[in-house]
């Protein structure tokens, strides 16, 4: 898969072993240097075995060191400094806004490069056949879950946004979508496990690979997660939700248009002229 391995290293960093983090730090510090050396040179610089580097490359989805170097060269990293290094107290609102929008655009670009479209298609297939959809999320992820639930209702899906009680009532015709940035939220993982025990199909959306949530989900969609203060992963999460929502709507185009028209008519008396 042609992917931004630099972004993948940042996104998966927390899951790496001690040696893996040593390799990752060396790449992040000077990716251009890495593209110009051999695996033997890198192993010597780090004082580790070549086999450790090869394993690291395969964790990133590369066939080996050569492919990783090619992808590093293709996707030259943009600035990874914190947003405060680019701003000062005297900057205008326009400058600050442009910086924030720029970071969000960068997050979207990196997230798009790392998406597994085959998994997304599988998720859409599962959702399109569901009789009931339960969307789970707490805290910041709860607002995303609520937004997705409302969108699904608008296009005619039977959806709910509740937790443990609803999860315990799930049946094989139910699909549960669990949103957790860390993939480690106890309430979410517990609710998904309960739903799965009752026969529901489960889909997870996280910001990291190999999480407890992934272990209890049939399909797990993993997004690029920026590790910078005040740069939110929500812009990528909402974009993924929009992708699922639009994909589902396209498959039910005629009924979706009718549902939206009926909803607009029902809401019209509540709107000001």
WOGI-V932879 format. One record per residue. N is the residue number from 0. PHI is phi in radians with two decimals (* if undefined). BURIAL is + if it has 9 or more other ideal C-beta (glycine too) atoms within 8 Angstrom, else -. Layout:
n=N phi=PHI burial=BURIAL
n=N phi=PHI burial=BURIAL
This chain:
n=0 phi=* burial=-
n=1 phi=-1.38 burial=-
n=2 phi=-2.44 burial=+
n=3 phi=-1.39 burial=+
n=4 phi=-1.23 burial=+
n=5 phi=-1.10 burial=+
n=6 phi=-1.15 burial=+
n=7 phi=-1.11 burial=+
n=8 phi=-1.08 burial=+
n=9 phi=-1.11 burial=+
n=10 phi=-1.19 burial=+
n=11 phi=-1.69 burial=+
n=12 phi=-0.90 burial=+
n=13 phi=-1.10 burial=-
n=14 phi=-1.61 burial=-
n=15 phi=-1.28 burial=+
n=16 phi=-1.26 burial=-
n=17 phi=-1.03 burial=-
n=18 phi=-1.18 burial=+
n=19 phi=-1.05 burial=+
n=20 phi=-1.18 burial=+
n=21 phi=-1.11 burial=+
n=22 phi=-1.15 burial=+
n=23 phi=-1.05 burial=+
n=24 phi=-1.05 burial=-
n=25 phi=-1.16 burial=+
n=26 phi=-1.23 burial=+
n=27 phi=-1.09 burial=+
n=28 phi=-1.11 burial=-
n=29 phi=-2.76 burial=-
n=30 phi=-1.10 burial=+
n=31 phi=-1.11 burial=-
n=32 phi=-1.08 burial=-
n=33 phi=-1.07 burial=+
n=34 phi=-1.21 burial=+
n=35 phi=-1.88 burial=-
n=36 phi=-2.09 burial=-
n=37 phi=-1.59 burial=-
n=38 phi=-1.12 burial=+
n=39 phi=-1.13 burial=-
n=40 phi=-1.15 burial=-
n=41 phi=-1.13 burial=+
n=42 phi=-1.07 burial=+
n=43 phi=-1.18 burial=-
n=44 phi=-1.10 burial=-
n=45 phi=-1.64 burial=+
n=46 phi=1.21 burial=-
n=47 phi=-2.26 burial=+
n=48 phi=-1.39 burial=-
n=49 phi=-1.05 burial=-
n=50 phi=-1.07 burial=-
n=51 phi=-1.15 burial=+
n=52 phi=-1.20 burial=+
n=53 phi=-1.09 burial=+
n=54 phi=-1.07 burial=-
n=55 phi=-1.07 burial=+
n=56 phi=-1.05 burial=+
n=57 phi=-1.23 burial=+
n=58 phi=-1.07 burial=+
n=59 phi=-1.39 burial=+
n=60 phi=1.59 burial=-
n=61 phi=-1.69 burial=+
n=62 phi=-1.30 burial=-
n=63 phi=3.14 burial=+
n=64 phi=-1.15 burial=+
n=65 phi=-1.10 burial=-
n=66 phi=-1.15 burial=+
n=67 phi=-1.05 burial=+
n=68 phi=-1.11 burial=+
n=69 phi=-1.10 burial=-
n=70 phi=-1.25 burial=+
n=71 phi=-1.12 burial=+
n=72 phi=-1.19 burial=-
n=73 phi=-1.22 burial=-
n=74 phi=-1.87 burial=+
n=75 phi=-1.07 burial=-
n=76 phi=-1.19 burial=-
n=77 phi=-1.46 burial=-
n=78 phi=-1.00 burial=-
n=79 phi=-2.01 burial=-
n=80 phi=-1.27 burial=-
n=81 phi=-1.19 burial=-
n=82 phi=-1.11 burial=+
n=83 phi=-1.23 burial=-
n=84 phi=-1.28 burial=-
n=85 phi=-1.78 burial=-
n=86 phi=-2.23 burial=+
n=87 phi=-2.46 burial=-
n=88 phi=-1.13 burial=-
n=89 phi=-1.59 burial=-
n=90 phi=-1.20 burial=-
n=91 phi=-1.33 burial=-
n=92 phi=-1.04 burial=-
n=93 phi=-1.09 burial=-
n=94 phi=-1.10 burial=+
n=95 phi=-1.11 burial=+
n=96 phi=-1.10 burial=-
n=97 phi=-1.11 burial=-
n=98 phi=-1.18 burial=+
n=99 phi=-1.12 burial=+
n=100 phi=-1.08 burial=-
n=101 phi=-1.09 burial=-
n=102 phi=-1.15 burial=+
n=103 phi=-1.15 burial=+
n=104 phi=-1.10 burial=-
n=105 phi=-1.09 burial=+
n=106 phi=-1.06 burial=+
n=107 phi=-1.11 burial=+
n=108 phi=-1.10 burial=-
n=109 phi=-1.18 burial=+
n=110 phi=-1.10 burial=+
n=111 phi=-1.09 burial=-
n=112 phi=-1.14 burial=+
n=113 phi=-1.78 burial=+
n=114 phi=-1.14 burial=+
n=115 phi=-1.72 burial=-
n=116 phi=-1.19 burial=-
n=117 phi=-1.14 burial=-
n=118 phi=-1.15 burial=+
n=119 phi=-1.10 burial=+
n=120 phi=-1.10 burial=-
n=121 phi=-1.08 burial=+
n=122 phi=-1.12 burial=+
n=123 phi=-1.11 burial=+
n=124 phi=-1.03 burial=-
n=125 phi=-1.13 burial=+
n=126 phi=-1.14 burial=+
n=127 phi=-1.15 burial=+
n=128 phi=-1.66 burial=-
n=129 phi=-1.24 burial=+
n=130 phi=-1.52 burial=-
n=131 phi=-2.41 burial=+
n=132 phi=-2.20 burial=+
n=133 phi=-1.98 burial=+
n=134 phi=-1.87 burial=+
n=135 phi=-2.01 burial=+
n=136 phi=-3.11 burial=+
n=137 phi=-2.25 burial=+
n=138 phi=1.11 burial=-
n=139 phi=-1.08 burial=-
n=140 phi=-1.20 burial=+
n=141 phi=-1.13 burial=+
n=142 phi=-1.18 burial=-
n=143 phi=-1.21 burial=+
n=144 phi=-1.06 burial=+
n=145 phi=-1.11 burial=+
n=146 phi=-1.10 burial=+
n=147 phi=-1.17 burial=+
n=148 phi=-1.04 burial=+
n=149 phi=-1.14 burial=-
n=150 phi=-1.09 burial=+
n=151 phi=-1.08 burial=+
n=152 phi=-1.09 burial=+
n=153 phi=-1.10 burial=+
n=154 phi=-1.75 burial=+
n=155 phi=1.72 burial=-
n=156 phi=-1.52 burial=+
n=157 phi=-1.42 burial=-
n=158 phi=-2.32 burial=+
n=159 phi=-2.53 burial=+
n=160 phi=-2.32 burial=+
n=161 phi=-2.29 burial=-
n=162 phi=-2.15 burial=+
n=163 phi=-1.02 burial=+
n=164 phi=-1.07 burial=-
n=165 phi=-1.14 burial=+
n=166 phi=-1.08 burial=+
n=167 phi=-1.25 burial=+
n=168 phi=-1.76 burial=-
n=169 phi=-1.14 burial=+
n=170 phi=-2.28 burial=+
n=171 phi=-1.01 burial=-
n=172 phi=-1.56 burial=-
n=173 phi=-1.78 burial=+
n=174 phi=-2.02 burial=+
n=175 phi=-1.86 burial=+
n=176 phi=-1.93 burial=+
n=177 phi=-1.95 burial=+
n=178 phi=-1.94 burial=+
n=179 phi=-2.63 burial=+
n=180 phi=-1.01 burial=+
n=181 phi=-1.42 burial=+
n=182 phi=1.30 burial=+
n=183 phi=-2.17 burial=+
n=184 phi=-1.20 burial=+
n=185 phi=-1.00 burial=-
n=186 phi=-1.07 burial=+
n=187 phi=-1.20 burial=+
n=188 phi=-1.06 burial=+
n=189 phi=-1.13 burial=+
n=190 phi=-1.14 burial=+
n=191 phi=-1.14 burial=+
n=192 phi=-1.07 burial=+
n=193 phi=-1.08 burial=+
n=194 phi=-1.07 burial=+
n=195 phi=-1.16 burial=+
n=196 phi=-1.10 burial=-
n=197 phi=-1.66 burial=+
n=198 phi=1.69 burial=-
n=199 phi=-1.27 burial=+
n=200 phi=-1.48 burial=+
n=201 phi=-2.23 burial=+
n=202 phi=-2.22 burial=+
n=203 phi=-1.95 burial=+
n=204 phi=-2.24 burial=+
n=205 phi=-2.35 burial=+
n=206 phi=-1.79 burial=+
n=207 phi=-2.48 burial=+
n=208 phi=-1.49 burial=+
n=209 phi=0.93 burial=-
n=210 phi=-1.80 burial=+
n=211 phi=-0.99 burial=-
n=212 phi=-1.14 burial=+
n=213 phi=-1.04 burial=+
n=214 phi=-1.14 burial=-
n=215 phi=-1.86 burial=+
n=216 phi=-1.86 burial=+
n=217 phi=-1.26 burial=-
n=218 phi=-2.31 burial=+
n=219 phi=-2.23 burial=+
n=220 phi=-1.69 burial=+
n=221 phi=-1.85 burial=+
n=222 phi=-1.83 burial=+
n=223 phi=-1.09 burial=+
n=224 phi=-2.13 burial=+
n=225 phi=-1.16 burial=+
n=226 phi=-1.82 burial=-
n=227 phi=-2.10 burial=+
n=228 phi=-1.05 burial=-
n=229 phi=1.23 burial=-
n=230 phi=-1.92 burial=+
n=231 phi=-1.50 burial=-
n=232 phi=-1.35 burial=+
n=233 phi=-1.09 burial=-
n=234 phi=-1.09 burial=+
n=235 phi=-1.31 burial=+
n=236 phi=-1.12 burial=+
n=237 phi=-1.13 burial=+
n=238 phi=-1.17 burial=+
n=239 phi=-1.16 burial=+
n=240 phi=-1.04 burial=+
n=241 phi=-1.07 burial=-
n=242 phi=-1.11 burial=+
n=243 phi=-1.12 burial=+
n=244 phi=-1.08 burial=+
n=245 phi=-1.18 burial=-
n=246 phi=-1.06 burial=+
n=247 phi=-1.18 burial=+
n=248 phi=-1.14 burial=+
n=249 phi=-1.08 burial=-
n=250 phi=-1.26 burial=-
n=251 phi=-2.18 burial=+
n=252 phi=-0.91 burial=-
n=253 phi=-1.10 burial=-
n=254 phi=-1.20 burial=+
n=255 phi=-1.11 burial=+
n=256 phi=-1.04 burial=-
n=257 phi=-1.13 burial=-
n=258 phi=-1.08 burial=+
n=259 phi=-1.14 burial=+
n=260 phi=-1.08 burial=-
n=261 phi=-1.08 burial=-
n=262 phi=-1.17 burial=+
n=263 phi=-1.10 burial=-
n=264 phi=-1.14 burial=-
n=265 phi=-1.21 burial=-
n=266 phi=-1.53 burial=-
n=267 phi=-0.98 burial=-
n=268 phi=-1.10 burial=-
n=269 phi=-1.55 burial=-
n=270 phi=-1.73 burial=-
n=271 phi=-1.33 burial=-
n=272 phi=-1.28 burial=-
